[in-house]
Amino acid sequence: MTKIYVGNLPFSATDAEVRELFAQHGTVESVSIITDRDTGRPRGFGFVEMSRADASRAIQNINGKELGGRALRVNEAQERSAGNRGGGGPKRW
């Protein structure tokens, strides 16, 4: 299974729309659009899981394609290291 990063998603994009787009290139195992934990609003990116062969085909065909007027950035997701959590502001207890 390969996890694909999908960036520059329109904020109106739904799991179903993203699934439909990627399903044209193979079997989609899962779709997850990331939302802000405080507001619940979409953050403009998400992840799709597909088999390795389907993922390679989808990345080649969808990267740069427009969805909702925005050119998508699609590539294989990189594992986030334990120290790479972003932020840096004050901790909320």
Backbone as CSV, one residue per row, in Angstrom:
resi,resn,N_x,N_y,N_z,CA_x,CA_y,CA_z,C_x,C_y,C_z
1,MET,0.841,-1.175,0.000,0.000,0.000,0.000,0.889,1.242,0.000
2,THR,0.505,2.220,-0.804,1.258,3.467,-0.900,0.375,4.625,-0.487
3,LYS,0.909,5.497,0.351,0.183,6.690,0.780,0.612,7.837,-0.122
4,ILE,-0.382,8.526,-0.687,-0.148,9.630,-1.624,-0.552,10.937,-0.953
5,TYR,0.333,11.940,-1.034,0.024,13.285,-0.553,-0.679,14.035,-1.674
6,VAL,-1.779,14.706,-1.354,-2.518,15.511,-2.330,-2.602,16.923,-1.763
7,GLY,-1.843,17.839,-2.345,-1.798,19.210,-1.857,-2.496,20.179,-2.785
8,ASN,-2.756,21.369,-2.264,-3.421,22.455,-2.976,-4.868,22.107,-3.326
9,LEU,-5.492,21.298,-2.461,-6.901,20.967,-2.663,-7.757,22.205,-2.432
10,PRO,-8.822,22.376,-3.229,-9.752,23.465,-2.911,-10.400,23.170,-1.556
11,PHE,-10.711,24.198,-0.796,-11.270,23.997,0.533,-12.653,23.361,0.473
12,SER,-13.278,23.372,-0.705,-14.599,22.774,-0.877,-14.533,21.290,-1.246
13,ALA,-13.329,20.750,-1.469,-13.177,19.351,-1.900,-13.696,18.392,-0.837
14,THR,-14.356,17.318,-1.303,-14.870,16.301,-0.387,-14.107,14.996,-0.588
15,ASP,-14.216,14.097,0.388,-13.603,12.773,0.258,-14.105,12.083,-1.007
16,ALA,-15.406,12.210,-1.274,-16.009,11.547,-2.438,-15.423,12.075,-3.749
17,GLU,-15.210,13.395,-3.859,-14.631,13.981,-5.079,-13.207,13.483,-5.298
18,VAL,-12.428,13.463,-4.230,-11.032,13.026,-4.333,-10.991,11.532,-4.678
19,ARG,-11.841,10.746,-4.051,-11.917,9.304,-4.340,-12.262,9.077,-5.817
20,GLU,-13.236,9.817,-6.328,-13.656,9.676,-7.721,-12.514,10.012,-8.684
21,LEU,-11.772,11.072,-8.377,-10.645,11.480,-9.214,-9.569,10.398,-9.268
22,PHE,-9.210,9.852,-8.106,-8.150,8.848,-8.046,-8.625,7.481,-8.532
23,ALA,-9.902,7.178,-8.395,-10.443,5.880,-8.817,-10.334,5.676,-10.331
24,GLN,-10.155,6.740,-11.080,-9.963,6.638,-12.529,-8.638,5.952,-12.858
25,HIS,-7.754,5.835,-11.856,-6.413,5.288,-12.077,-6.149,4.027,-11.269
26,GLY,-7.175,3.496,-10.601,-7.004,2.259,-9.841,-7.916,2.222,-8.625
27,THR,-7.702,1.210,-7.802,-8.529,1.012,-6.618,-8.048,1.890,-5.471
28,VAL,-8.944,2.696,-4.943,-8.640,3.588,-3.819,-9.000,2.866,-2.531
29,GLU,-8.026,2.700,-1.653,-8.260,2.037,-0.364,-8.835,3.004,0.670
30,SER,-8.300,4.235,0.705,-8.809,5.218,1.659,-8.504,6.630,1.193
31,VAL,-9.312,7.585,1.664,-9.129,9.010,1.399,-9.282,9.729,2.730
32,SER,-8.390,10.664,2.992,-8.472,11.436,4.224,-8.108,12.888,3.925
33,ILE,-9.087,13.782,4.018,-8.822,15.209,3.856,-8.581,15.769,5.254
34,ILE,-7.464,16.442,5.424,-7.040,16.920,6.735,-7.763,18.222,7.095
35,THR,-8.267,18.275,8.325,-8.960,19.470,8.799,-8.222,20.069,9.988
36,ASP,-8.430,21.348,10.197,-7.842,22.052,11.329,-8.506,21.558,12.611
37,ARG,-7.727,21.204,13.594,-8.312,20.624,14.813,-9.106,21.644,15.624
38,ASP,-8.780,22.933,15.490,-9.490,23.957,16.255,-10.788,24.396,15.572
39,THR,-10.747,24.593,14.251,-11.912,25.127,13.539,-12.712,24.057,12.804
40,GLY,-12.085,22.904,12.508,-12.764,21.864,11.749,-12.795,22.129,10.258
41,ARG,-12.187,23.210,9.820,-12.164,23.554,8.394,-11.056,22.785,7.692
42,PRO,-11.265,22.446,6.397,-10.219,21.757,5.625,-8.957,22.608,5.544
43,ARG,-7.801,21.939,5.559,-6.510,22.644,5.511,-5.933,22.709,4.105
44,GLY,-6.616,22.107,3.126,-6.162,22.211,1.738,-5.250,21.082,1.299
45,PHE,-5.180,20.009,2.085,-4.408,18.846,1.657,-5.012,17.595,2.265
46,GLY,-4.577,16.472,1.737,-5.079,15.201,2.241,-4.206,14.055,1.770
47,PHE,-4.680,12.840,2.022,-3.931,11.641,1.675,-4.871,10.616,1.047
48,VAL,-4.321,9.872,0.091,-5.041,8.786,-0.566,-4.158,7.555,-0.468
49,GLU,-4.741,6.399,-0.185,-3.977,5.148,-0.162,-4.430,4.264,-1.312
50,MET,-3.439,3.760,-2.075,-3.669,2.882,-3.219,-2.536,1.863,-3.278
51,SER,-2.706,0.816,-4.094,-1.606,-0.125,-4.309,-0.456,0.616,-4.985
52,ARG,0.748,0.081,-4.888,1.921,0.760,-5.440,1.767,1.068,-6.931
53,ALA,1.330,0.092,-7.722,1.202,0.298,-9.178,0.145,1.353,-9.482
54,ASP,-1.001,1.268,-8.798,-2.067,2.250,-9.020,-1.627,3.633,-8.570
55,ALA,-0.909,3.702,-7.459,-0.439,4.984,-6.933,0.519,5.660,-7.904
56,SER,1.445,4.902,-8.474,2.398,5.474,-9.437,1.665,6.059,-10.635
57,ARG,0.685,5.319,-11.133,-0.098,5.777,-12.288,-0.893,7.036,-11.921
58,ALA,-1.512,7.036,-10.752,-2.305,8.184,-10.325,-1.430,9.431,-10.150
59,ILE,-0.276,9.277,-9.523,0.628,10.412,-9.311,1.013,11.029,-10.649
60,GLN,1.393,10.194,-11.606,1.806,10.701,-12.929,0.675,11.436,-13.630
61,ASN,-0.551,10.923,-13.509,-1.670,11.484,-14.259,-2.387,12.638,-13.568
62,ILE,-2.322,12.714,-12.258,-3.097,13.730,-11.536,-2.256,14.928,-11.111
63,ASN,-0.951,14.756,-10.904,-0.109,15.876,-10.485,-0.221,17.012,-11.503
64,GLY,-0.605,18.192,-11.027,-0.748,19.363,-11.894,-2.149,19.522,-12.477
65,LYS,-2.989,18.486,-12.369,-4.358,18.566,-12.880,-5.162,19.497,-11.985
66,GLU,-6.125,20.213,-12.579,-6.923,21.149,-11.801,-8.146,20.492,-11.191
67,LEU,-8.429,20.893,-9.974,-9.650,20.492,-9.280,-10.170,21.748,-8.591
68,GLY,-11.361,22.171,-8.942,-11.926,23.382,-8.349,-11.104,24.619,-8.627
69,GLY,-10.448,24.658,-9.801,-9.651,25.825,-10.182,-8.263,25.869,-9.570
70,ARG,-7.849,24.805,-8.891,-6.518,24.775,-8.276,-5.717,23.604,-8.832
71,ALA,-4.459,23.862,-9.176,-3.572,22.810,-9.685,-3.097,21.953,-8.523
72,LEU,-3.423,20.677,-8.563,-3.077,19.765,-7.477,-1.597,19.428,-7.470
73,ARG,-1.040,19.279,-6.274,0.327,18.779,-6.105,0.191,17.371,-5.535
74,VAL,0.628,16.407,-6.314,0.442,15.003,-5.936,1.783,14.290,-5.976
75,ASN,2.149,13.652,-4.849,3.369,12.853,-4.814,3.269,11.826,-3.689
76,GLU,4.230,10.932,-3.649,4.229,9.925,-2.595,4.473,10.614,-1.262
77,ALA,3.662,10.287,-0.273,3.778,10.910,1.047,5.086,10.497,1.696
78,GLN,5.688,11.431,2.422,6.914,11.166,3.161,6.553,10.973,4.622
79,GLU,7.171,9.993,5.257,6.928,9.774,6.687,7.418,10.989,7.464
80,ARG,6.628,11.410,8.420,6.990,12.534,9.257,7.837,12.024,10.415
81,SER,8.979,12.668,10.658,9.825,12.235,11.774,9.191,12.694,13.086
82,ALA,9.566,12.056,14.185,8.979,12.351,15.488,9.188,13.802,15.895
83,GLY,10.301,14.405,15.500,10.581,15.781,15.882,9.990,16.803,14.945
84,ASN,9.390,16.390,13.854,8.876,17.314,12.846,7.373,17.477,13.018
85,ARG,6.969,18.129,14.068,5.538,18.302,14.353,5.049,19.717,14.049
86,GLY,5.947,20.590,13.571,5.519,21.952,13.255,5.241,22.761,14.512
87,GLY,4.578,23.871,14.325,4.192,24.688,15.469,5.364,25.454,16.031
88,GLY,5.453,25.498,17.307,6.512,26.252,17.958,5.932,27.308,18.884
89,GLY,4.611,27.465,18.807,3.955,28.442,19.679,3.813,27.881,21.084
90,PRO,3.140,28.650,21.922,2.968,28.199,23.309,2.110,26.931,23.374
91,LYS,2.403,26.110,24.355,1.627,24.890,24.543,0.300,25.241,25.201
92,ARG,-0.747,24.559,24.743,-2.073,24.766,25.351,-2.327,23.602,26.297
93,TRP,-2.546,23.914,27.523,-2.769,22.869,28.513,-4.213,22.696,28.648
